[in-house]
Amino acid sequence: MPFADLLIRREASIRSALFTIDKQRARQAFVVDGRGRLIGSIDEADIRRALLEGAGLGAPAYPLIHKPVVTTKPGAGRAEVLDLMRALRLSEIPVVDEQGCVVGVHRERELVGTTRLKNWAVIMAGGRGTRLAPLTANIPKPMLPVAGRPILERLVLQLVGSGINRIFISVNYLGKMIEEHFGDGTQFGCEIEYLREDPEVPLGTGGSLRLLDDLGYEPTDPFLVMNGDLVTEFSVTDLIDAHVDSAAVATIAATEYQHQVPFGVLESSSGRLVRMVEKPLSSWAVNAGIYVLEPKLITRIPRGKLFPITALFDDCLASGWSVALWPMHESWQDVGRPNELAHARGQL
């Protein structure tokens, strides 16, 4: 739907505003001036209330205009927008540029109505988060809030907004808190099931995947695996498509890590200076904790043992199987240490 279909001018009548809202099956219309700059919005509920109080359909809608609850900037991620909608109980949010002009409208039914993918997702959320103690003394690390939402909830909303309907969450430490928060996933628009580790036998970042097989769950398509302590925006469909195109048994999302040497570096040969490089910046592709795996890899994981997922990739390489890398260019933050959590919360 063209976003302009939800815009009206400030001189519009109540009839015009109501017609726009009804025709577009929306809850509000957005009011702009002659230059397309956002003035405010008009809610369907306010219109109906005004009509009940005796206002005529031909009356100007201007007195009903109020400031929008929230706007987003161009380029805001789907998960971020869906998060705002769920938090504020909104169905539409305008996209406003630096000049104050409306350049788009996010609609909840379009975000959630993304074509459903057959792929499953598994989120690893069983770790103790000891490096974040004492913050994790009474709350599992993935449930720590960032910008008012648990990290794990942000991941779930991102997956749902990308079209993934079936999500498995691996739980162990304080897992009951996670299960009580998410339930069966209905309120988040998906189906959530739990892979419950034995508290006495932690399975690591890969071992709990074998629980899929043990519990009778058999994915028929490549499935997504990700750590539960990530604050990130990435294209789920792009990653899955890249995996399929690669014909690899696994794909690892790679993000860039940079380090700047705080000194001038001396390059030499035979004890003689060749050149000086002032504070050089080096970068490496590092594991982002996000993967796509072929279903057949599940049976390569040992039962009931601590098993890091990196060992699975070592096994693939030893067997001569291809493991692909997918470069991530979107924002990414691992929240495993206090300074990383502070950075994700905008405190640094």
N, C-alpha and C positions, 0 to 999 in steps of 0.2 A: 504494500500500500504506500503510495507517495505520502511523505510526511505532511505535505502542504494541505492534504485533505483534512487534517486536524487543526488547521489554523483559521482563525477568523479575525476580522478587523475590529478595532475598538468601537466603531459605530454600529456594529451588528445588533440586530434585534434579538430578543429572547427566542423567538421562533427560529431564527437562523442558527443560533447557538445550539438549540435543542435538536434541530434537524441534523446538524453536523455530528453531534454526539451519537444520535440514534443510528444514522447512516453508517458510521464507522464502528459501531458497536463498542464505543469507548465510554469512559466514565467522566471525561472532561475534554474540553477544547482549550486550545492555547491562543491567547490574544496577542496580536502583533501590531506594530504601527506601520506606517507606509514604507519604511525601510526594512521591514522584516524583523525589527528588534522586539524582543519579548517584553510584553507589558505585564502579563499575568495569566491566570487561567480561570475557567468557569466550570464548576462541577455540576454534574447532572442533578445531584441531590439539592444543591442550592437553587437550581432552576425550578425544580418541582415544588420546593418549599415556597418560593416566591409566587408561583402560580396558585398554590393553595391559599396564600395570603391575599389574593386578589389581583396580582399583576397580570396585565394582558400580554398575549403573545407578541403583539407589535411594540411593546415597550422596549426601551433600550436595555441591552444586557450589561452595559457598563457598570451599574451599581453592584453587580454580582461578582465583578472581577476581584480576585485576591492574588497575592503573591504565591507563586508555586512553592510547594514544600521543599523541593530540591531540583537542581538541574545537573547535567553532566557535561563534561567537555568532550569535544571530538576525540575519538580514539579510546574512550573508556572501554575496558574489557567487559565481555558478556557476563562473567561471573560477578564482577563488581556491581554492574547495573542490576542484575537479578538479586544480589544481596541487598541493595538499597530498596528495591521494590518490596521484598519480603519483610524487611525491617520496618518500613514506613507504610506498608499495606497500600501501595500504589500500583496502578495498572499501566500508567503512562508516565514517562519522564522525558522532558525536552532536552535536546542537545543544543547547547548554546556556545557560540564561538567567542573570541576575545572582544568583538565589537558588540556583543549582546544580541546577535542575530540568531534566530532559530535555524539550525542547519540539519535537523533531524529529530525524530521522536522514537524513543525506545518503547515498545509495547510488550507487556508480559506474555501475552498469548503467542506472540511471534518468537520471543526468546525461548520459552518453554516448548513451543510447538515445533522446535527444530526436528528435522527428520530423525526418528529414533534409530540408534545404531544397534546392531546385533551384538556388538562387542561388550564384554563385561569389564568391570574395573575392580581391582583389589587395592585397598588402602591399608598400609602397615601402620597400626596405631597401638602396638602392644608394649613399646619400650618404656623404661622407667624414667628416662629423662634426668638422670643423676647429675648431669652437668648444669642443669637449671635449678638444682636444689638451692634454697628451700621452697622455691615457687611450686615445685612439683610434689611437695610432701602430701598434699591432699587433693591434687588434681592431675590427671594424666597430661603429659606434655601436649598432645594434639588438641586438648581442650582449652589451652591457654588462650585468652582473647587477644586479638589484634584488631584495632579499630572497632571494638564493640562486638566482634563476632569470634567464636572459637575458630582456631586455625582449621580444624577438621571440617567444620561446617562450611567454610569457604571452599574447601576442596570439593565437598559433596555438591554444593550449588554450581560450581564450575562444571563438574561432570554432567549434572542434569541439564544445565544450559547448553551443553555441547551435544546432547542427544543420547547420553548413556543412561539407561533405565535400571540396570541391575548392578548393584554395588555390594561388594563384600568388604567388611572391615575386620581386620585381624586384631583381636583384643587380648590383653593379658593384665598388665598393671592397672588397677582401678577400672577395669573394663566395664563394670556395672554402670559407672557414670556415663560412659559413652553410649551404652545400650539404652539407658533411660532417656538420654537426650534425643537420640535419633529414632528409637522404636523400630518399626518396620519400614520406615522411610516414607510413609504415605504423605506426611505433612511437608516433605521436601520434594515431592513429585517423582519418587522412584521406589524401587524395592531394595531394601537393605537386609542383608543376612550377615551373620557373624561367624568368624573362624576363631574359636576359643582355644587358646593355648593353655596347657597345664601350667599353673603358676610356678610349679617346682621345676619345670623343664622348658625354659625359654627357647624359642626356635630361631631367633635371629631374623634378619631381613628377608630371608628366603624360605626358611623351613616351614613356615605356616602355609605356604602355597600348597604343600602336599595334603593339607587338610581338605582342600577342594575335592581331591580324589577320594580321600578317606570318607568324606561325608556324601559321596555320590554325585557331586556336581561335576559335570563334564562340559567345559566350554567347547563349542564347535568352531569358533572363530578366534583370531588373535585377541588377546585380552591385555588390558592396561594394568600395570602395577606401579604404585607410587608410594613414597614415604608419606607419613601422616603429619610431618612437621614442616611442610613447605608452604611458603607464601609466594604464589606465582600466578602468572597469566600465560598460558600457552594454548596453541590451537590443537585440541585433541584430535580433530579430524585430519589435520595436516600430518601429525605424528603417525596416526594409524595408516593413512594413505602412503606415507613414505615407507613404512614398514612393509606393506603389501608389495609395493613396487620394487623393494630391494630384494625380495625373495630370500631374505635371511630368516633364521630361526628366532632371532631376537634383535631388538633395536634399543639402543641406549640413548636417551636424550642427553646431549652434552651442552653445558653452558661454559662461558669463558671466565676464567679466573685470572686476574691481573695482579702483579706485584711490582711496585716501583722501588728500586734500590735507592736508599736515601743518601748515597754518596756518589762521588765521581768514580767510575770504574776504569781501571788501567788495563789496557790490552797490550801484551808484550810478546816478544819473540827473542829467544837467546839472550834474555836479560836486558833487552832494549825496548823502550816504549814504542809502540806502533801507533796507538791513538788513545785518546781519553774520551770516554762517553759519560756525560754528566747525567746522573740519576736516571739510568735506563729503565724502561718499562718492559717487562716480559709478560707474556700471557700463555695460558695453557687451556686446552679443552678438558673439563673435569666432569665427573659423573653428577648429573642433576638429580638422581634418585627417582627417575621416571623411566619406565620401560614398557615395551610391547613384546609379549612372548607368544610363541606358538603353543597350542594346547599340548602337544606331545612332550614338551619340556617338563611338565608336572611330574611325570613318572621318573625323571632323572634326579628328583629331589629325595633324599633319604627320609624315612619316617621317624618322627619323634626325636630328632637330633638338632642341635644348634647348627644352623647352616646359613652362612651369609650368601646373599644373592650373587655376589661377585664370584663365588665358587661355581655357580651354575654357568657363568660365562666362560670361566676357565675350562670347565668340562666341555662346553660347546667347541671351543677352539682346539682342545686336545682331540676331539672327535672329527675335526676337519669341517665343522659347520660354520657357516658365515654368521657373524654378528655385526650388525650395521650401527652406525652412529648417525644421529639426527641433531644438527646444530640448532639450539634454541636461541632466539634473538629477543624473546620477551623477558619481562622482569622476572627475577627469581631470587628467592632468599630462603636459605636453610635456617631454621630456627632451632639450633641445638645448643647454643651458648648464650649467656646473659647479654653480651654485646650484640649478638645477632637478633635476639628478641627485641632489644631496645631499638635497634635499627629498623626492624619491621614495624614497630609501633611509632616510628617517627620521633624517637627520643634522642637520637644521635644525629 
